[in-house]
Every structure is written in structure tokens, then in C-alpha cells.
């Protein structure tokens, strides 16, 4: 019998976007496209389309606790990616899990609001992420709006430094909400000069780019790439997916994460 293939595996905890543009489907597609196998755990259900989020309901935390335990018993986990967490109690469940699995890179997309303005995190969830989850994160991937909120400053450097004080290893502040000819994603690490990653901007907003970037970084880390090469690969993949975006609904186009992509 032919030997079975193996791939690096990424545990994903994120919410369901029924439009397929963002959330756990975006994570699954990006991780698969970059040569890894996703292990998806659903944190919340949303009422969502390509325009906005209208409501969300979290999954039972004990169900997630059981899923994580069984996956860890059965499957090697090479990286972990989180998106919308659903509730503060789910953060607690994940932190307990992480304590038993040190050394696995955690890429955290601190999802707070949808691009259309709909809420995906209440104050309790935001505070629990800041006080408990971020300290375990190797890379945090906030957009400009999230960075300002989490770092309590409109100055990106000050905000990033404030977030780094929560204990996370690094912050990649994404620049997709800017207006320049290039998207500039900036990597902040304590005691080091910020590093910019630049890519040409495709005009217009696209649905699920933040999810795709964070999941792609996690795939790079699971595959053994260091932080900067993982970010560079992820940025190139997202750019390619945006350039081939799909018209799914009446709102934002959806990056085509299923299109053939090569480094």
C-alpha cells in the first residue's frame, strides 16, 4: 500500500460567515492553498453577507473544549490561528489549551468589527483577549482601526507598543484600510525598528482579507518559515487572491483563495 501523504496542520478557531467570504471558510481555503491541512473549530455563527454582520451567536465553550482535547490527542498541530472568538468564555477555554501545548505558534487576528461596521466582539471579549490571550500570541494581526482600539492610541507606534506590553511577541499592523498606492503592513517587535512589508494596492475594499492574511501567516509558520518570510508569503498570496477576486454578492468582492498560486 502506498504511504499516505502528510502536511503541516493548522488548528483554526474562528466564526462562520455564510457568504463564504471571511471567517473559517477563508481560513480553510488559504491554509489549503498554501500546502497545509486545516483543523477547523467553529467559535460562532453569524448572520452575515458580503456587506455587513447583523448578528452573532457563540458556540458552547464546553463543546470547543472537547473538540480541542480530541484533536490534540489525535493530530499533530504545527500552528494555531484564531479569528472571531465568539465569547470571553471561549478565550478562557483556548488559554487553558495553550497552557498544555506550549511552543506552537499562535497567530491571532483580533476580530472586533466587520468591514461594514457590525460588531463581532463585546467589551468582555475584548478585555479577555487583551488580558489573557494576547500574551500567548506569537503574531497579532490587527487592522488600523483595531490597533487604535486595542492600543488606546491614534499613533500606530504607540498603539503597537501598548499592545506589545500585553505580552505578545509581535504585531503586524495591516494597512489595507489606507489610501496610498501601496498597502504597507508594519511589523512591530519590542526593542526593534518597525519593518514594513509593501505591496501594490488594488482599489476598493474586499471581504475577508484580514482572515486570509492571518491564516496564510499561520500556514507559513506551520510549514517552518520564520516570521518575516511567513508574512511576505502571506502578503503575496492575499494580493494574488484580491487581483482575481470574485463577485459573490452585492457588497464587497471576495478574494479568490482557490485560484492556483505559486510562490
C-alpha atoms as one frame of an Amber mdcrd trajectory, in Angstrom:
protein
   0.000   0.000   0.000   1.258   3.452  -0.917   2.389   5.565   2.031  -0.089
   8.294   2.913   0.902  11.914   2.461   1.323  14.240   5.399   1.073  18.024
   5.515   1.683  20.642   8.185  -1.532  21.138  10.156  -3.086  24.390  11.364
  -5.688  24.443  14.130  -8.209  27.186  13.363 -10.721  28.677  15.792 -12.985
  31.133  14.019 -16.560  32.056  13.136 -18.756  31.054  10.215 -19.505  33.611
   7.520 -22.371  32.146   5.454 -21.305  34.199   2.429 -18.026  32.264   2.371
 -16.072  35.491   2.077 -14.496  35.679   5.522 -14.239  33.644   8.703 -13.464
  29.979   8.890 -14.052  29.257   5.199 -11.494  31.910   4.265  -9.071  30.285
   6.720  -9.663  26.790   5.337  -9.153  27.903   1.739  -5.992  29.918   2.427
  -4.384  27.229   4.588  -5.136  24.555   1.997  -3.856  26.681  -0.887  -0.552
  27.143   0.940   0.008  23.422   1.312  -1.263  22.796   4.836  -4.189  20.900
   6.308  -6.732  22.898   8.381  -8.211  21.597  11.639 -11.269  23.898  11.921
 -13.106  24.540  15.184 -16.154  26.794  14.930 -16.397  29.527  17.578 -19.578
  31.312  16.496 -22.318  31.521  13.897 -23.023  34.842  12.236 -25.823  36.474
  10.304 -23.649  37.962   7.591 -23.404  38.748   3.905 -20.809  40.458   1.722
 -21.949  43.846   3.064 -22.005  43.501   6.852 -22.514  41.425  10.001 -26.009
  41.656  11.503 -25.768  39.249  14.423 -23.654  36.516  16.016 -24.144  33.612
  18.400 -21.256  31.811  20.106 -20.777  28.056  20.318 -20.965  26.280  23.693
 -17.469  26.648  25.233 -17.545  23.092  26.601 -18.113  21.754  23.089 -14.995
  23.609  21.979 -13.058  22.287  24.983 -13.962  18.729  23.973 -13.071  19.316
  20.322  -9.666  20.726  21.200  -8.911  17.841  23.536  -9.802  15.186  20.979
  -7.909  16.912  18.179  -4.791  17.213  20.322  -4.968  13.512  21.215  -5.265
  12.538  17.568  -3.467  15.087  15.393  -0.142  16.909  15.358  -0.682  20.678
  15.451   2.012  22.848  13.867   0.369  26.281  14.238  -2.834  27.806  15.589
  -4.860  30.630  14.040  -7.725  32.447  15.755 -10.343  34.780  14.292 -13.664
  35.835  15.780 -13.696  34.142  19.193 -17.406  34.347  19.930 -17.226  34.939
  23.688 -14.881  35.615  26.601 -15.542  32.080  27.879 -14.169  30.630  24.635
 -10.991  32.659  25.142 -10.632  31.016  28.563 -11.015  27.559  27.004  -8.328
  28.308  24.437  -5.934  29.730  27.030  -6.292  26.516  29.059  -5.487  24.523
  25.922  -2.474  26.690  25.078  -1.037  26.180  28.558  -0.855  22.462  27.791
   0.631  22.993  24.326   3.486  25.499  24.650   5.713  26.180  21.685   3.010
  26.012  18.998   2.952  29.344  17.084  -0.304  31.221  17.696  -1.424  33.739
  15.070  -4.257  35.863  16.459  -6.497  38.002  14.269  -8.253  40.164  16.904
 -11.567  40.413  15.083 -13.684  43.170  16.621 -15.766  44.670  13.835 -16.739
  43.660  10.321 -15.725  45.965   7.467 -19.341  47.121   7.277 -19.273  48.154
  10.938 -21.086  45.216  12.546 -19.799  44.102  15.945 -18.074  40.742  16.371
 -16.776  41.269  19.921 -18.275  42.806  23.056 -16.281  44.590  25.761 -15.910
  41.448  27.865 -14.416  39.539  24.927 -12.046  42.375  24.019 -10.776  42.667
  27.597 -10.357  38.889  27.931  -8.295  38.775  24.747  -6.091  41.614  25.993
  -5.669  40.240  29.494  -5.270  36.526  28.722  -4.938  35.584  25.031  -2.503
  38.124  23.611   0.301  37.004  25.938   0.285  33.649  24.132   0.312  35.134
  20.623   3.409  34.991  18.501   1.837  37.345  15.959  -1.169  39.651  16.352
  -2.699  40.919  13.087  -4.925  43.970  13.789  -6.021  46.372  11.081  -5.553
  50.094  11.730  -8.915  50.505  13.432  -8.361  47.503  15.700  -4.816  48.595
  16.550  -6.021  52.021  17.673  -8.766  50.488  19.809  -6.601  47.782  21.363
  -3.615  50.057  21.893  -5.595  53.061  23.164  -3.754  55.470  20.860  -4.216
  57.006  17.418  -0.431  56.881  16.921   0.360  53.463  15.367   3.774  53.105
  17.021   2.448  53.989  20.469  -0.583  51.747  19.996   1.611  48.847  18.877
   3.933  49.307  21.847   0.939  49.339  24.188  -0.312  46.090  22.663   3.153
  44.523  22.905   3.031  45.231  26.635   0.241  42.635  26.911   2.967  40.058
  26.282   2.517  39.180  22.623   5.725  38.607  20.664   4.940  40.776  17.633
   2.237  42.867  15.973   1.719  43.110  12.221  -0.488  46.160  11.686  -2.239
  45.723   8.362  -2.603  48.664   6.003  -5.465  47.567   3.788  -7.726  50.353
   5.092  -5.310  53.051   3.929  -5.441  55.088   0.728  -1.911  55.105  -0.723
  -0.684  53.460  -3.914   0.772  50.671  -1.797  -0.531  48.645   1.091   2.007
  48.873   3.898   1.843  46.205   6.600   4.118  47.093   9.514   5.736  44.572
  11.846   6.354  45.794  15.392   8.509  43.928  17.916   9.721  45.122  21.304
  13.085  46.859  21.139  13.348  46.578  17.349  12.858  49.010  14.478   9.455
  48.511  12.786   9.683  46.606   9.490   7.456  47.466   6.540   6.071  44.982
   4.023   4.787  46.706   0.880   2.573  45.523  -1.954   0.704  47.408  -4.685
  -2.847  48.310  -3.684  -5.833  47.005  -5.612  -8.541  49.642  -5.434 -11.644
  49.037  -3.355 -12.418  47.093  -0.191 -12.521  43.291  -0.271 -14.315  40.898
   2.068 -12.144  38.627   4.213  -8.652  39.940   3.509  -7.697  40.095   7.196
  -8.763  36.499   7.786  -6.863  35.403   4.698  -3.660  37.177   5.718  -3.627
  35.775   9.262  -4.441  32.243   8.073  -1.727  32.471   5.432   0.833  33.570
   8.026  -0.182  30.601  10.178   0.320  28.280   7.203   3.795  29.679   6.692
   4.712  29.191  10.321   3.280  25.646  10.306   5.474  24.913   7.277   8.595
  26.023   9.130   9.043  29.538   7.740  10.262  32.215  10.130   8.060  35.202
  10.939   9.188  37.646   8.220   9.122  35.103   5.357   5.706  33.922   6.558
   4.394  37.493   6.383   5.936  38.074   2.960   4.453  34.879   1.540   1.063
  35.635   3.073   1.022  39.166   1.703   1.816  37.933  -1.807  -0.893  35.276
  -1.585  -3.519  37.802  -0.434  -2.538  40.212  -3.201  -2.907  37.468  -5.808
  -6.287  36.427  -4.394  -7.525  40.039  -4.465  -6.412  40.534  -8.054  -8.587
  37.573  -9.002 -11.490  38.500  -6.699 -14.963  37.045  -7.112 -18.298  38.833
  -7.269 -20.301  36.765  -4.768 -22.992  39.223  -3.622 -23.946  42.877  -3.796
 -21.311  44.026  -1.314 -17.537  43.673  -1.266 -15.788  41.314  -3.715 -14.314
  38.138  -2.217 -10.645  37.216  -2.733 -10.318  34.052  -4.811  -8.297  31.885
  -2.443  -8.929  28.782  -4.536  -7.066  30.031  -7.602  -3.785  28.313  -8.468
  -0.952  30.137  -6.758   2.788  29.630  -6.775   5.474  31.465  -4.843
